[in-house]
C-alpha cells in the first residue's frame, strides 16, 4: 500500500483493481476496476510515477493535480470506477 499526506492507494489482492482513499474526501474510497491485471498494474504504476513527481508540491496543490490526472489521463483505459460513500 502506498501512502502520502493526502491519500492511500493499493492494488487489490486479485490484481484487478486499484483503491484510492483520499483523506480530505467525504467518500470512503474510489475503486478502479479493470478487466486485466496488466491494465490495473499499468494504472497503479502510472499513479505512483505521477505521485512521485508531486512530492515537492504543497499538499493541496498535489492533491488537486492528482485528481485532475485521474479525471483526464485514464480515459483511454477500459475500467469501471466505483465511489464508496
mmCIF file as gemmi writes it, N, C-alpha and C atoms, coordinates in Angstrom:
data_model
loop_
_atom_site.group_PDB
_atom_site.id
_atom_site.type_symbol
_atom_site.label_atom_id
_atom_site.label_alt_id
_atom_site.label_comp_id
_atom_site.label_asym_id
_atom_site.label_entity_id
_atom_site.label_seq_id
_atom_site.pdbx_PDB_ins_code
_atom_site.Cartn_x
_atom_site.Cartn_y
_atom_site.Cartn_z
_atom_site.occupancy
_atom_site.B_iso_or_equiv
_atom_site.pdbx_formal_charge
_atom_site.auth_seq_id
_atom_site.auth_asym_id
_atom_site.pdbx_PDB_model_num
ATOM 1 N N . UNK Axp A 1 ? 0.842 -1.173 0 1 0 ? 1 A 1
ATOM 2 C CA . UNK Axp A 1 ? 0 0 0 1 0 ? 1 A 1
ATOM 3 C C . UNK Axp A 1 ? 0.886 1.235 0 1 0 ? 1 A 1
ATOM 4 N N . UNK Axp A 2 ? 0.508 2.206 -0.819 1 0 ? 2 A 1
ATOM 5 C CA . UNK Axp A 2 ? 1.21 3.484 -0.891 1 0 ? 2 A 1
ATOM 6 C C . UNK Axp A 2 ? 0.432 4.505 -0.065 1 0 ? 2 A 1
ATOM 7 N N . UNK Axp A 3 ? 1.134 5.311 0.717 1 0 ? 3 A 1
ATOM 8 C CA . UNK Axp A 3 ? 0.516 6.385 1.499 1 0 ? 3 A 1
ATOM 9 C C . UNK Axp A 3 ? 1.331 7.652 1.349 1 0 ? 3 A 1
ATOM 10 N N . UNK Axp A 4 ? 0.635 8.775 1.321 1 0 ? 4 A 1
ATOM 11 C CA . UNK Axp A 4 ? 1.299 10.067 1.432 1 0 ? 4 A 1
ATOM 12 C C . UNK Axp A 4 ? 0.428 10.971 2.293 1 0 ? 4 A 1
ATOM 13 N N . UNK Axp A 5 ? 0.648 12.271 2.238 1 0 ? 5 A 1
ATOM 14 C CA . UNK Axp A 5 ? -0.058 13.177 3.142 1 0 ? 5 A 1
ATOM 15 C C . UNK Axp A 5 ? -1.517 13.418 2.771 1 0 ? 5 A 1
ATOM 16 N N . UNK Axp A 6 ? -1.96 12.979 1.582 1 0 ? 6 A 1
ATOM 17 C CA . UNK Axp A 6 ? -3.364 13.208 1.23 1 0 ? 6 A 1
ATOM 18 C C . UNK Axp A 6 ? -4.105 11.975 0.732 1 0 ? 6 A 1
ATOM 19 N N . UNK Axp A 7 ? -3.423 10.836 0.588 1 0 ? 7 A 1
ATOM 20 C CA . UNK Axp A 7 ? -4.141 9.651 0.122 1 0 ? 7 A 1
ATOM 21 C C . UNK Axp A 7 ? -3.442 8.365 0.503 1 0 ? 7 A 1
ATOM 22 N N . UNK Axp A 8 ? -4.194 7.301 0.367 1 0 ? 8 A 1
ATOM 23 C CA . UNK Axp A 8 ? -3.673 5.945 0.434 1 0 ? 8 A 1
ATOM 24 C C . UNK Axp A 8 ? -4.113 5.245 -0.842 1 0 ? 8 A 1
ATOM 25 N N . UNK Axp A 9 ? -3.278 4.371 -1.378 1 0 ? 9 A 1
ATOM 26 C CA . UNK Axp A 9 ? -3.618 3.692 -2.629 1 0 ? 9 A 1
ATOM 27 C C . UNK Axp A 9 ? -3.084 2.27 -2.57 1 0 ? 9 A 1
ATOM 28 N N . UNK Axp A 10 ? -3.889 1.338 -3.05 1 0 ? 10 A 1
ATOM 29 C CA . UNK Axp A 10 ? -3.447 -0.05 -3.049 1 0 ? 10 A 1
ATOM 30 C C . UNK Axp A 10 ? -3.959 -0.782 -4.28 1 0 ? 10 A 1
ATOM 31 N N . UNK Axp A 11 ? -3.151 -1.699 -4.749 1 0 ? 11 A 1
ATOM 32 C CA . UNK Axp A 11 ? -3.556 -2.644 -5.783 1 0 ? 11 A 1
ATOM 33 C C . UNK Axp A 11 ? -4.183 -3.817 -5.041 1 0 ? 11 A 1
ATOM 34 N N . UNK Axp A 12 ? -5.392 -4.19 -5.403 1 0 ? 12 A 1
ATOM 35 C CA . UNK Axp A 12 ? -6.093 -5.237 -4.662 1 0 ? 12 A 1
ATOM 36 C C . UNK Axp A 12 ? -5.384 -6.584 -4.788 1 0 ? 12 A 1
ATOM 37 N N . UNK Axp A 13 ? -5.698 -7.486 -3.875 1 0 ? 13 A 1
ATOM 38 C CA . UNK Axp A 13 ? -5.053 -8.804 -3.838 1 0 ? 13 A 1
ATOM 39 C C . UNK Axp A 13 ? -5.23 -9.587 -5.132 1 0 ? 13 A 1
ATOM 40 N N . UNK Axp A 14 ? -6.384 -9.432 -5.788 1 0 ? 14 A 1
ATOM 41 C CA . UNK Axp A 14 ? -6.61 -10.162 -7.037 1 0 ? 14 A 1
ATOM 42 C C . UNK Axp A 14 ? -5.917 -9.501 -8.226 1 0 ? 14 A 1
ATOM 43 N N . UNK Axp A 15 ? -5.373 -8.286 -8.017 1 0 ? 15 A 1
ATOM 44 C CA . UNK Axp A 15 ? -4.63 -7.602 -9.066 1 0 ? 15 A 1
ATOM 45 C C . UNK Axp A 15 ? -5.481 -6.959 -10.132 1 0 ? 15 A 1
ATOM 46 N N . UNK Axp A 16 ? -6.79 -6.895 -9.941 1 0 ? 16 A 1
ATOM 47 C CA . UNK Axp A 16 ? -7.693 -6.361 -10.958 1 0 ? 16 A 1
ATOM 48 C C . UNK Axp A 16 ? -8.242 -4.977 -10.635 1 0 ? 16 A 1
ATOM 49 N N . UNK Axp A 17 ? -7.883 -4.426 -9.503 1 0 ? 17 A 1
ATOM 50 C CA . UNK Axp A 17 ? -8.432 -3.129 -9.112 1 0 ? 17 A 1
ATOM 51 C C . UNK Axp A 17 ? -7.416 -2.332 -8.31 1 0 ? 17 A 1
ATOM 52 N N . UNK Axp A 18 ? -7.617 -1.017 -8.352 1 0 ? 18 A 1
ATOM 53 C CA . UNK Axp A 18 ? -6.817 -0.094 -7.553 1 0 ? 18 A 1
ATOM 54 C C . UNK Axp A 18 ? -7.793 0.718 -6.711 1 0 ? 18 A 1
ATOM 55 N N . UNK Axp A 19 ? -7.575 0.731 -5.408 1 0 ? 19 A 1
ATOM 56 C CA . UNK Axp A 19 ? -8.417 1.508 -4.495 1 0 ? 19 A 1
ATOM 57 C C . UNK Axp A 19 ? -7.632 2.729 -4.032 1 0 ? 19 A 1
ATOM 58 N N . UNK Axp A 20 ? -8.302 3.879 -4.081 1 0 ? 20 A 1
ATOM 59 C CA . UNK Axp A 20 ? -7.683 5.134 -3.661 1 0 ? 20 A 1
ATOM 60 C C . UNK Axp A 20 ? -8.539 5.74 -2.559 1 0 ? 20 A 1
ATOM 61 N N . UNK Axp A 21 ? -7.888 6.117 -1.471 1 0 ? 21 A 1
ATOM 62 C CA . UNK Axp A 21 ? -8.558 6.69 -0.307 1 0 ? 21 A 1
ATOM 63 C C . UNK Axp A 21 ? -8.026 8.105 -0.101 1 0 ? 21 A 1
ATOM 64 N N . UNK Axp A 22 ? -8.838 9.108 -0.414 1 0 ? 22 A 1
ATOM 65 C CA . UNK Axp A 22 ? -8.435 10.495 -0.182 1 0 ? 22 A 1
ATOM 66 C C . UNK Axp A 22 ? -8.77 10.88 1.252 1 0 ? 22 A 1
ATOM 67 N N . UNK Axp A 23 ? -7.811 11.407 1.978 1 0 ? 23 A 1
ATOM 68 C CA . UNK Axp A 23 ? -8.018 11.754 3.382 1 0 ? 23 A 1
ATOM 69 C C . UNK Axp A 23 ? -8.986 12.916 3.564 1 0 ? 23 A 1
ATOM 70 N N . UNK Axp A 24 ? -9.029 13.837 2.606 1 0 ? 24 A 1
ATOM 71 C CA . UNK Axp A 24 ? -9.876 15.023 2.743 1 0 ? 24 A 1
ATOM 72 C C . UNK Axp A 24 ? -11.226 14.865 2.049 1 0 ? 24 A 1
ATOM 73 N N . UNK Axp A 25 ? -11.583 13.663 1.676 1 0 ? 25 A 1
ATOM 74 C CA . UNK Axp A 25 ? -12.803 13.414 0.911 1 0 ? 25 A 1
ATOM 75 C C . UNK Axp A 25 ? -13.885 12.841 1.813 1 0 ? 25 A 1
ATOM 76 N N . UNK Axp A 26 ? -15.132 13.205 1.543 1 0 ? 26 A 1
ATOM 77 C CA . UNK Axp A 26 ? -16.258 12.633 2.29 1 0 ? 26 A 1
ATOM 78 C C . UNK Axp A 26 ? -16.518 11.184 1.894 1 0 ? 26 A 1
ATOM 79 N N . UNK Axp A 27 ? -16.1 10.812 0.697 1 0 ? 27 A 1
ATOM 80 C CA . UNK Axp A 27 ? -16.269 9.429 0.247 1 0 ? 27 A 1
ATOM 81 C C . UNK Axp A 27 ? -15.243 8.536 0.94 1 0 ? 27 A 1
ATOM 82 N N . UNK Axp A 28 ? -15.612 7.292 1.147 1 0 ? 28 A 1
ATOM 83 C CA . UNK Axp A 28 ? -14.685 6.35 1.777 1 0 ? 28 A 1
ATOM 84 C C . UNK Axp A 28 ? -13.529 5.999 0.851 1 0 ? 28 A 1
ATOM 85 N N . UNK Axp A 29 ? -13.858 5.743 -0.426 1 0 ? 29 A 1
ATOM 86 C CA . UNK Axp A 29 ? -12.814 5.331 -1.372 1 0 ? 29 A 1
ATOM 87 C C . UNK Axp A 29 ? -13.332 5.419 -2.795 1 0 ? 29 A 1
ATOM 88 N N . UNK Axp A 30 ? -12.385 5.398 -3.726 1 0 ? 30 A 1
ATOM 89 C CA . UNK Axp A 30 ? -12.681 5.235 -5.146 1 0 ? 30 A 1
ATOM 90 C C . UNK Axp A 30 ? -11.963 3.969 -5.583 1 0 ? 30 A 1
ATOM 91 N N . UNK Axp A 31 ? -12.67 3.117 -6.294 1 0 ? 31 A 1
ATOM 92 C CA . UNK Axp A 31 ? -12.05 1.886 -6.771 1 0 ? 31 A 1
ATOM 93 C C . UNK Axp A 31 ? -12.126 1.86 -8.289 1 0 ? 31 A 1
ATOM 94 N N . UNK Axp A 32 ? -11.003 1.581 -8.91 1 0 ? 32 A 1
ATOM 95 C CA . UNK Axp A 32 ? -10.906 1.481 -10.362 1 0 ? 32 A 1
ATOM 96 C C . UNK Axp A 32 ? -10.752 0.006 -10.705 1 0 ? 32 A 1
ATOM 97 N N . UNK Axp A 33 ? -11.78 -0.561 -11.352 1 0 ? 33 A 1
ATOM 98 C CA . UNK Axp A 33 ? -11.797 -1.987 -11.695 1 0 ? 33 A 1
ATOM 99 C C . UNK Axp A 33 ? -11.412 -2.17 -13.158 1 0 ? 33 A 1
ATOM 100 N N . UNK Axp A 34 ? -10.496 -3.1 -13.418 1 0 ? 34 A 1
ATOM 101 C CA . UNK Axp A 34 ? -10.006 -3.354 -14.769 1 0 ? 34 A 1
ATOM 102 C C . UNK Axp A 34 ? -10.296 -4.794 -15.174 1 0 ? 34 A 1
ATOM 103 N N . UNK Axp A 35 ? -10.273 -5.054 -16.48 1 0 ? 35 A 1
ATOM 104 C CA . UNK Axp A 35 ? -10.529 -6.404 -16.989 1 0 ? 35 A 1
ATOM 105 C C . UNK Axp A 35 ? -9.301 -7.296 -16.892 1 0 ? 35 A 1
ATOM 106 N N . UNK Axp A 36 ? -8.124 -6.67 -16.814 1 0 ? 36 A 1
ATOM 107 C CA . UNK Axp A 36 ? -6.906 -7.485 -16.75 1 0 ? 36 A 1
ATOM 108 C C . UNK Axp A 36 ? -5.965 -6.959 -15.669 1 0 ? 36 A 1
ATOM 109 N N . UNK Axp A 37 ? -5.136 -7.854 -15.181 1 0 ? 37 A 1
ATOM 110 C CA . UNK Axp A 37 ? -4.134 -7.484 -14.181 1 0 ? 37 A 1
ATOM 111 C C . UNK Axp A 37 ? -3.112 -6.521 -14.773 1 0 ? 37 A 1
ATOM 112 N N . UNK Axp A 38 ? -2.831 -6.682 -16.058 1 0 ? 38 A 1
ATOM 113 C CA . UNK Axp A 38 ? -1.853 -5.824 -16.72 1 0 ? 38 A 1
ATOM 114 C C . UNK Axp A 38 ? -2.329 -4.375 -16.742 1 0 ? 38 A 1
ATOM 115 N N . UNK Axp A 39 ? -3.625 -4.168 -17.075 1 0 ? 39 A 1
ATOM 116 C CA . UNK Axp A 39 ? -4.172 -2.81 -17.097 1 0 ? 39 A 1
ATOM 117 C C . UNK Axp A 39 ? -4.173 -2.202 -15.697 1 0 ? 39 A 1
ATOM 118 N N . UNK Axp A 40 ? -4.561 -2.979 -14.711 1 0 ? 40 A 1
ATOM 119 C CA . UNK Axp A 40 ? -4.587 -2.483 -13.331 1 0 ? 40 A 1
ATOM 120 C C . UNK Axp A 40 ? -3.179 -2.116 -12.872 1 0 ? 40 A 1
ATOM 121 N N . UNK Axp A 41 ? -2.203 -2.953 -13.188 1 0 ? 41 A 1
ATOM 122 C CA . UNK Axp A 41 ? -0.816 -2.681 -12.798 1 0 ? 41 A 1
ATOM 123 C C . UNK Axp A 41 ? -0.287 -1.436 -13.511 1 0 ? 41 A 1
ATOM 124 N N . UNK Axp A 42 ? -0.627 -1.274 -14.786 1 0 ? 42 A 1
ATOM 125 C CA . UNK Axp A 42 ? -0.209 -0.092 -15.539 1 0 ? 42 A 1
ATOM 126 C C . UNK Axp A 42 ? -0.794 1.175 -14.917 1 0 ? 42 A 1
ATOM 127 N N . UNK Axp A 43 ? -2.079 1.131 -14.574 1 0 ? 43 A 1
ATOM 128 C CA . UNK Axp A 43 ? -2.731 2.269 -13.93 1 0 ? 43 A 1
ATOM 129 C C . UNK Axp A 43 ? -2.069 2.577 -12.582 1 0 ? 43 A 1
ATOM 130 N N . UNK Axp A 44 ? -1.863 1.556 -11.773 1 0 ? 44 A 1
ATOM 131 C CA . UNK Axp A 44 ? -1.237 1.715 -10.457 1 0 ? 44 A 1
ATOM 132 C C . UNK Axp A 44 ? 0.157 2.322 -10.597 1 0 ? 44 A 1
ATOM 133 N N . UNK Axp A 45 ? 0.952 1.798 -11.519 1 0 ? 45 A 1
ATOM 134 C CA . UNK Axp A 45 ? 2.309 2.305 -11.725 1 0 ? 45 A 1
ATOM 135 C C . UNK Axp A 45 ? 2.302 3.743 -12.247 1 0 ? 45 A 1
ATOM 136 N N . UNK Axp A 46 ? 1.347 4.066 -13.127 1 0 ? 46 A 1
ATOM 137 C CA . UNK Axp A 46 ? 1.229 5.435 -13.638 1 0 ? 46 A 1
ATOM 138 C C . UNK Axp A 46 ? 0.902 6.402 -12.509 1 0 ? 46 A 1
ATOM 139 N N . UNK Axp A 47 ? 0.003 5.986 -11.634 1 0 ? 47 A 1
ATOM 140 C CA . UNK Axp A 47 ? -0.337 6.815 -10.47 1 0 ? 47 A 1
ATOM 141 C C . UNK Axp A 47 ? 0.882 7.023 -9.581 1 0 ? 47 A 1
ATOM 142 N N . UNK Axp A 48 ? 1.626 5.957 -9.32 1 0 ? 48 A 1
ATOM 143 C CA . UNK Axp A 48 ? 2.823 6.069 -8.478 1 0 ? 48 A 1
ATOM 144 C C . UNK Axp A 48 ? 3.848 7.023 -9.085 1 0 ? 48 A 1
ATOM 145 N N . UNK Axp A 49 ? 4.067 6.918 -10.389 1 0 ? 49 A 1
ATOM 146 C CA . UNK Axp A 49 ? 5.028 7.812 -11.053 1 0 ? 49 A 1
ATOM 147 C C . UNK Axp A 49 ? 4.572 9.263 -10.944 1 0 ? 49 A 1
ATOM 148 N N . UNK Axp A 50 ? 3.27 9.493 -11.163 1 0 ? 50 A 1
ATOM 149 C CA . UNK Axp A 50 ? 2.745 10.853 -11.068 1 0 ? 50 A 1
ATOM 150 C C . UNK Axp A 50 ? 2.9 11.387 -9.642 1 0 ? 50 A 1
ATOM 151 N N . UNK Axp A 51 ? 2.574 10.567 -8.665 1 0 ? 51 A 1
ATOM 152 C CA . UNK Axp A 51 ? 2.685 10.989 -7.266 1 0 ? 51 A 1
ATOM 153 C C . UNK Axp A 51 ? 4.133 11.271 -6.875 1 0 ? 51 A 1
ATOM 154 N N . UNK Axp A 52 ? 5.072 10.522 -7.413 1 0 ? 52 A 1
ATOM 155 C CA . UNK Axp A 52 ? 6.493 10.785 -7.157 1 0 ? 52 A 1
ATOM 156 C C . UNK Axp A 52 ? 6.891 12.164 -7.668 1 0 ? 52 A 1
ATOM 157 N N . UNK Axp A 53 ? 6.343 12.558 -8.809 1 0 ? 53 A 1
ATOM 158 C CA . UNK Axp A 53 ? 6.643 13.878 -9.367 1 0 ? 53 A 1
ATOM 159 C C . UNK Axp A 53 ? 6.052 14.991 -8.5 1 0 ? 53 A 1
ATOM 160 N N . UNK Axp A 54 ? 5.026 14.693 -7.732 1 0 ? 54 A 1
ATOM 161 C CA . UNK Axp A 54 ? 4.329 15.689 -6.918 1 0 ? 54 A 1
ATOM 162 C C . UNK Axp A 54 ? 4.906 15.829 -5.508 1 0 ? 54 A 1
ATOM 163 N N . UNK Axp A 55 ? 5.946 15.093 -5.179 1 0 ? 55 A 1
ATOM 164 C CA . UNK Axp A 55 ? 6.472 15.067 -3.809 1 0 ? 55 A 1
ATOM 165 C C . UNK Axp A 55 ? 6.874 16.436 -3.268 1 0 ? 55 A 1
ATOM 166 N N . UNK Axp A 56 ? 7.348 17.331 -4.115 1 0 ? 56 A 1
ATOM 167 C CA . UNK Axp A 56 ? 7.799 18.644 -3.651 1 0 ? 56 A 1
ATOM 168 C C . UNK Axp A 56 ? 6.709 19.709 -3.706 1 0 ? 56 A 1
ATOM 169 N N . UNK Axp A 57 ? 5.517 19.332 -4.148 1 0 ? 57 A 1
ATOM 170 C CA . UNK Axp A 57 ? 4.409 20.278 -4.222 1 0 ? 57 A 1
ATOM 171 C C . UNK Axp A 57 ? 3.724 20.387 -2.863 1 0 ? 57 A 1
ATOM 172 N N . UNK Axp A 58 ? 3.059 21.515 -2.655 1 0 ? 58 A 1
ATOM 173 C CA . UNK Axp A 58 ? 2.239 21.685 -1.462 1 0 ? 58 A 1
ATOM 174 C C . UNK Axp A 58 ? 1.103 20.66 -1.506 1 0 ? 58 A 1
ATOM 175 N N . UNK Axp A 59 ? 0.669 20.192 -0.36 1 0 ? 59 A 1
ATOM 176 C CA . UNK Axp A 59 ? -0.301 19.095 -0.269 1 0 ? 59 A 1
ATOM 177 C C . UNK Axp A 59 ? -1.579 19.382 -1.055 1 0 ? 59 A 1
ATOM 178 N N . UNK Axp A 60 ? -2.164 20.551 -0.863 1 0 ? 60 A 1
ATOM 179 C CA . UNK Axp A 60 ? -3.435 20.846 -1.547 1 0 ? 60 A 1
ATOM 180 C C . UNK Axp A 60 ? -3.256 20.904 -3.06 1 0 ? 60 A 1
ATOM 181 N N . UNK Axp A 61 ? -2.149 21.467 -3.51 1 0 ? 61 A 1
ATOM 182 C CA . UNK Axp A 61 ? -1.881 21.537 -4.945 1 0 ? 61 A 1
ATOM 183 C C . UNK Axp A 61 ? -1.619 20.146 -5.52 1 0 ? 61 A 1
ATOM 184 N N . UNK Axp A 62 ? -0.858 19.333 -4.809 1 0 ? 62 A 1
ATOM 185 C CA . UNK Axp A 62 ? -0.566 17.973 -5.271 1 0 ? 62 A 1
ATOM 186 C C . UNK Axp A 62 ? -1.849 17.155 -5.373 1 0 ? 62 A 1
ATOM 187 N N . UNK Axp A 63 ? -2.723 17.29 -4.384 1 0 ? 63 A 1
ATOM 188 C CA . UNK Axp A 63 ? -3.989 16.549 -4.427 1 0 ? 63 A 1
ATOM 189 C C . UNK Axp A 63 ? -4.84 16.989 -5.61 1 0 ? 63 A 1
ATOM 190 N N . UNK Axp A 64 ? -4.93 18.294 -5.831 1 0 ? 64 A 1
ATOM 191 C CA . UNK Axp A 64 ? -5.711 18.807 -6.955 1 0 ? 64 A 1
ATOM 192 C C . UNK Axp A 64 ? -5.148 18.3 -8.285 1 0 ? 64 A 1
ATOM 193 N N . UNK Axp A 65 ? -3.84 18.345 -8.438 1 0 ? 65 A 1
ATOM 194 C CA . UNK Axp A 65 ? -3.208 17.875 -9.675 1 0 ? 65 A 1
ATOM 195 C C . UNK Axp A 65 ? -3.423 16.376 -9.876 1 0 ? 65 A 1
ATOM 196 N N . UNK Axp A 66 ? -3.359 15.609 -8.801 1 0 ? 66 A 1
ATOM 197 C CA . UNK Axp A 66 ? -3.575 14.17 -8.921 1 0 ? 66 A 1
ATOM 198 C C . UNK Axp A 66 ? -5.022 13.866 -9.299 1 0 ? 66 A 1
ATOM 199 N N . UNK Axp A 67 ? -5.967 14.59 -8.722 1 0 ? 67 A 1
ATOM 200 C CA . UNK Axp A 67 ? -7.378 14.389 -9.087 1 0 ? 67 A 1
ATOM 201 C C . UNK Axp A 67 ? -7.602 14.716 -10.566 1 0 ? 67 A 1
ATOM 202 N N . UNK Axp A 68 ? -6.959 15.786 -11.046 1 0 ? 68 A 1
ATOM 203 C CA . UNK Axp A 68 ? -7.044 16.131 -12.469 1 0 ? 68 A 1
ATOM 204 C C . UNK Axp A 68 ? -6.417 15.032 -13.322 1 0 ? 68 A 1
ATOM 205 N N . UNK Axp A 69 ? -5.299 14.503 -12.87 1 0 ? 69 A 1
ATOM 206 C CA . UNK Axp A 69 ? -4.646 13.393 -13.563 1 0 ? 69 A 1
ATOM 207 C C . UNK Axp A 69 ? -5.612 12.215 -13.702 1 0 ? 69 A 1
ATOM 208 N N . UNK Axp A 70 ? -6.307 11.878 -12.623 1 0 ? 70 A 1
ATOM 209 C CA . UNK Axp A 70 ? -7.266 10.768 -12.668 1 0 ? 70 A 1
ATOM 210 C C . UNK Axp A 70 ? -8.401 11.058 -13.643 1 0 ? 70 A 1
ATOM 211 N N . UNK Axp A 71 ? -8.91 12.283 -13.63 1 0 ? 71 A 1
ATOM 212 C CA . UNK Axp A 71 ? -10.042 12.638 -14.49 1 0 ? 71 A 1
ATOM 213 C C . UNK Axp A 71 ? -9.671 12.677 -15.966 1 0 ? 71 A 1
ATOM 214 N N . UNK Axp A 72 ? -8.44 13.076 -16.279 1 0 ? 72 A 1
ATOM 215 C CA . UNK Axp A 72 ? -8.07 13.305 -17.677 1 0 ? 72 A 1
ATOM 216 C C . UNK Axp A 72 ? -7.242 12.199 -18.312 1 0 ? 72 A 1
ATOM 217 N N . UNK Axp A 73 ? -6.468 11.468 -17.537 1 0 ? 73 A 1
ATOM 218 C CA . UNK Axp A 73 ? -5.487 10.572 -18.133 1 0 ? 73 A 1
ATOM 219 C C . UNK Axp A 73 ? -5.856 9.107 -18.151 1 0 ? 73 A 1
ATOM 220 N N . UNK Axp A 74 ? -6.915 8.735 -17.501 1 0 ? 74 A 1
ATOM 221 C CA . UNK Axp A 74 ? -7.29 7.324 -17.539 1 0 ? 74 A 1
ATOM 222 C C . UNK Axp A 74 ? -8.464 7.085 -18.478 1 0 ? 74 A 1
ATOM 223 N N . UNK Axp A 75 ? -8.819 8.108 -19.251 1 0 ? 75 A 1
ATOM 224 C CA . UNK Axp A 75 ? -9.959 7.989 -20.155 1 0 ? 75 A 1
ATOM 225 C C . UNK Axp A 75 ? -9.745 6.919 -21.216 1 0 ? 75 A 1
ATOM 226 N N . UNK Axp A 76 ? -8.512 6.72 -21.617 1 0 ? 76 A 1
ATOM 227 C CA . UNK Axp A 76 ? -8.227 5.762 -22.682 1 0 ? 76 A 1
ATOM 228 C C . UNK Axp A 76 ? -8.229 4.32 -22.185 1 0 ? 76 A 1
ATOM 229 N N . UNK Axp A 77 ? -8.227 4.126 -20.881 1 0 ? 77 A 1
ATOM 230 C CA . UNK Axp A 77 ? -8.212 2.776 -20.325 1 0 ? 77 A 1
ATOM 231 C C . UNK Axp A 77 ? -9.642 2.27 -20.162 1 0 ? 77 A 1
ATOM 232 N N . UNK Axp A 78 ? -9.78 0.967 -20.224 1 0 ? 78 A 1
ATOM 233 C CA . UNK Axp A 78 ? -11.086 0.339 -20.055 1 0 ? 78 A 1
ATOM 234 C C . UNK Axp A 78 ? -11.248 -0.058 -18.591 1 0 ? 78 A 1
ATOM 235 N N . UNK Axp A 79 ? -12.031 0.718 -17.861 1 0 ? 79 A 1
ATOM 236 C CA . UNK Axp A 79 ? -12.197 0.475 -16.43 1 0 ? 79 A 1
ATOM 237 C C . UNK Axp A 79 ? -13.592 0.905 -15.985 1 0 ? 79 A 1
ATOM 238 N N . UNK Axp A 80 ? -13.928 0.514 -14.791 1 0 ? 80 A 1
ATOM 239 C CA . UNK Axp A 80 ? -15.163 0.954 -14.147 1 0 ? 80 A 1
ATOM 240 C C . UNK Axp A 80 ? -14.765 1.579 -12.821 1 0 ? 80 A 1
ATOM 241 N N . UNK Axp A 81 ? -15.263 2.782 -12.556 1 0 ? 81 A 1
ATOM 242 C CA . UNK Axp A 81 ? -14.943 3.46 -11.3 1 0 ? 81 A 1
ATOM 243 C C . UNK Axp A 81 ? -16.136 3.361 -10.353 1 0 ? 81 A 1
ATOM 244 N N . UNK Axp A 82 ? -15.866 2.925 -9.148 1 0 ? 82 A 1
ATOM 245 C CA . UNK Axp A 82 ? -16.894 2.838 -8.113 1 0 ? 82 A 1
ATOM 246 C C . UNK Axp A 82 ? -16.488 3.778 -6.985 1 0 ? 82 A 1
ATOM 247 N N . UNK Axp A 83 ? -17.432 4.601 -6.557 1 0 ? 83 A 1
ATOM 248 C CA . UNK Axp A 83 ? -17.183 5.501 -5.435 1 0 ? 83 A 1
ATOM 249 C C . UNK Axp A 83 ? -17.965 4.981 -4.243 1 0 ? 83 A 1
ATOM 250 N N . UNK Axp A 84 ? -17.261 4.7 -3.176 1 0 ? 84 A 1
ATOM 251 C CA . UNK Axp A 84 ? -17.884 4.21 -1.945 1 0 ? 84 A 1
ATOM 252 C C . UNK Axp A 84 ? -18.129 5.392 -1.017 1 0 ? 84 A 1
ATOM 253 N N . UNK Axp A 85 ? -19.377 5.53 -0.579 1 0 ? 85 A 1
ATOM 254 C CA . UNK Axp A 85 ? -19.744 6.662 0.288 1 0 ? 85 A 1
ATOM 255 C C . UNK Axp A 85 ? -19.943 6.213 1.702 1 0 ? 85 A 1
